[in-house]
Amino acid sequence: MFNHVVIGVALDHAEMVAGKLELARKVMAPGGRITLLTVLEDVPGFVAEFVDDKGENHLTAKANAKLTEIAGGDEAISTAVAKGKPGVQIPIYADQKGADLIVVGSHHPTATDYFLGSTASRIARRAHCAVLINR
């Protein structure tokens, strides 16, 4: 049983979160906790120079509001937003917060994924704890 489960959430695939939450609750120890974590990628420099206002705080607040909505008021679920590449930041966050399981989703791989690697495989390679990949 796991005490702290971090669930990686891609907000453009929020429909997958229910299945991840169900899995996390099955393997979570009594009194355990869940963190819904999404990672906002940096805006490339060539795009940022054409944007008048920096929307980082606005985007972070909006992402956190969506995660809070997904949590549905469950006191065992907290939310967090990180910045960077999901395949790097999710394992770093889990390690820093002492998580003992990361739950991520994965689509069915294509040839491109085998050469470039998917986010789920990057997380599995970098994580210092168990990783459960939900398909």
N, C-alpha and C positions, 0 to 999 in steps of 0.2 A: 504494500500500500504506500502511496505517495503523499507527502505532507504539503508540498507546494507545487502546483501544476501551472506552467505557463502555456497559454494557448496562443499561438501565432494567428493573427486575424488579418487577412487581406480584405479591406473594406469593399473592394469591388467583387468579392466572393463571399459576402456576409451570410449568404444562405447556407454555407458549409459549417457555420459556427455551431448550430444546434447539434449536429452529429459529434463534433469535437467535445462539446460540453457534456453530452451523454457519456462518451468514452471516459472523460476526465472524472466524472462523478462515480463511475464504476470502479476506478482504480485508486480513488482518493481515500486516504485514511480518515476515520472519523475526526472531525475538527480540523480537517485540512482546508487549504485555501486554493483558489484559482485566480490567476491574473490573465486578463485578456490584454494582449499586447499587439499593437499595430506599429509599423515602422513607416515613417514618411521619408521618401527618398529625396535627396537634394535636387534642387532645380539646376540643370546644367547652366554654366556661365553664359553660354551664347543665348539662352532664353532669358536669364535673369536680367541682362542688360536692357531688355525691352519691357520689363515690368516696372511700373512706377512705384507701387508700394510693396513692401515686404510682407507677404501673407503668412509667414511661419506661425505666428501666434494665433492668427485666425484659423489656419488649417489644423493646428494642434488642438485648439479648443473644439473645433468641429468634429475631428476624429475622436476625441475623448467623449464628446456628447453621444456620438453613435455607439461607441463601446459601452457607455453607461446604459443606453437604451437596450442594447443586446443583453446586458447583465440582468435586466429586468428587476432590479431592486434586491437581488439575492445578496445578503450580507457576506457570504463566503467568497464573493467575486469582486476583485478590484480591477481597475483598468490602468493602463499606462500607454504612453506614446513615446516612441524613440525616433531618432533621426539617423538616416544612413541607409545602408543596404540591409534588407531583412535577413539574408543568409549569414550576415556577420553580426548584426545587432541583436537578434533574438538569442543566440547562444551567450553573448556577452551579458545581456540583461539577466538571463537565467542564472548564470554563474555568479554575478554580483549580488543577486537577491537570494541565493541559496536554494534555488528550485531543484527538485530532484526528478522532474519529468517535464519535457516539452512535447506538446501535441501540435502537430502541423498537418495541413491538408496537402494532397498532391493530386495532380491530374495524371492521366495515363501518359507515360513518357513517349516521346517521338524521337526520331533519330537526332534531331537538333538538341534535345535535352541530354542525350548521351555524350555529345561533344562539348556542350556548354555547361551542363549541370543545372538542375532545377534548384529552386530555393530550398525545398525539402532536403535534397541531398547535401547542399551546402551546410544546412543546419546540422544534419546528422554527422557530418565530418568534423564540425567545429565544437559541438556540444561536449560539456564535461559531465553531463548527466544523461539519463535515458531519454530516448526520443521515440515517440510513437507517431508513425506516419499513417494518417487516415485517408483512405481512398473512397 
